[in-house]
Amino acid sequence: MSTESIRGTAEAMYRAAHPEDRTGAAIVACRAAARVANPDHAVSFTIGKVADEERSRASEIDEWLDKEWSRIVSGAHP
């Protein structure tokens, strides 16, 4: 399981579930990659406005990631 494949899968799944939320997809991708890179769920490395939005939506994003994590790591997405 590579961070890049996890990032891509998470982003694609989030975009499919939330097509109007491009920023959310970028946030999910970064946070999913961070989970693989650091099992303690490291804070991702976004900047500027996206970083501000990530802080405000962290629990919402993490809840979605938790719910979909097994599908993300298995590469099973719609």
N, C-alpha and C positions, 0 to 999 in steps of 0.2 A: 504494500500500500504506500504510494508516494504522496507527498503533500500536494503535488500538482494535480494528480488524478482526483484526490479527495476535493481539492478546491474546485476543480471543474465540474465534478458531479454535484456538489452542493449548490454551486451557482446555477447550474442547469435545472435542478429540481426546484429551487426557490423561484426561479424565473417562470417555470411552468405553473407553479402554484400561485404566484403573485406577479403576473405579467406587467403590471403597471408600476412595480416597485424596483426600479433599476438600482437605486442606491442600496436598498436592502439586499439585493443579490450580491453586490460587491462586498457588503459587510459580512454576509453569511459565508462567502468564499474565503475571506480572510480569517474569520473565526474558526471555520472548519479546518483550514490549513494549520492554524495555530494549535488546534486540538491534537493533530497528528504529530506536529513538531514537539509539543510539550504536553505530556499526559495530564498536567495540572491545569489545562485549559488557559494557556497564556493569553494575555491581552494581545490582540492583533495589532498590526502596524500601519493603520490607516492615518491619513493626514487631513488637516483643514476641516472643512465643513462635514466631510464624511466621518471624521473622528468624533466631532461633536455629536452627530446623529447616532453614531455607534454607542456612545456613552448613554444617550437618552433611551435607546432602544435595546440595550444589552439584554435585559431579561426576556423581552419578546423574541429576539433573535435566538438566544440560548434555548428557550422553550421549544422553538421550532426545530433547532438542531437536535435537541435531546429526543424529540418525537421521531425524527427522520433519520437519526444517526445510523441505525443498522442498515437501512436502505442505502445510505450514502456510502458507507464503507464496503458494501457488497457491490456497488456500482449499478444497482437496480434502480433505474429512474424511468419515469414515463417517456 
